[in-house]
Amino acid sequence: MDGNGRWARRRSLPRTAGHRAAETAVIDVIEAARAAGVEWLTLYAFSTENWNRSGTEVEFLMRLVRRVVRKHAPLLLARGIRCRFLGVADPRIPRELTQDFCDLAALTADNRGMTLTVAFDHGGRRDIVEAARSLIRSGTPADEVTERLFADHLPFPDTPDVDLVIRTSGEQRISNFMLWQVAYAEWVFPEVLWPDLRAPDFLAYLHAYQRRDRRFGGVSAGTNGDPS
């Protein structure tokens, strides 16, 4: 979800205004994804590298995320959305925010609709290192390590591989996002800044994905989804 700062700068507003405006896009995309039948949606909200931003901005983001989580918890529960949080390992995260994450995950744990994963304090490299450490601690012999077994030691191993990554604002980088799971993901890089993105934009990216020919290294068997 990229472009909050540029959205604010173009309006001669502080960066915090861009983060605040992003809330509408978040809810719009969640609702659009659920209505379209998307079963797994991940929002990259805060990376392990984002700690390098100014202390003032980070503090604002922590307060903003806490307000958004508490405000929209009833909606997520009513929509049957299961919420999970990927990362959340850094001790600098306010204890109250960590508790809000835990409370929302527990509140929605029995929901069987879409699974919404919020990647917060997430880093793909860290996940891979932690999976390697977990395998070592388990005493697994090196010759027995397979891709499937390794994936089982990643956070939330029931999460399927990523099909589509949407990175807004025209930036074309992975930025340490779910590095293992995006191995065969399709990518779109729309120019729209995240606070301006709405449901019709999201649906257009889904339709573009459906028309892609996903070969996974093999021979084409037709387009993915409805060719119409």
Secondary structure as UniProt FT lines:
FT   HELIX           4..10
FT   TURN            11..12
FT   HELIX           15..35
FT   TURN            36..37
FT   STRAND          40..47
FT   HELIX           48..52
FT   HELIX           55..78
FT   TURN            79..80
FT   STRAND          82..87
FT   TURN            91..92
FT   HELIX           95..107
FT   TURN            108..110
FT   STRAND          115..122
FT   HELIX           124..137
FT   TURN            138..139
FT   HELIX           142..144
FT   HELIX           147..152
FT   TURN            157..158
FT   STRAND          164..166
FT   HELIX           168..170
FT   TURN            175..176
FT   TURN            179..184
FT   STRAND          186..188
FT   HELIX           194..196
FT   HELIX           199..210
FT   TURN            216..217
//
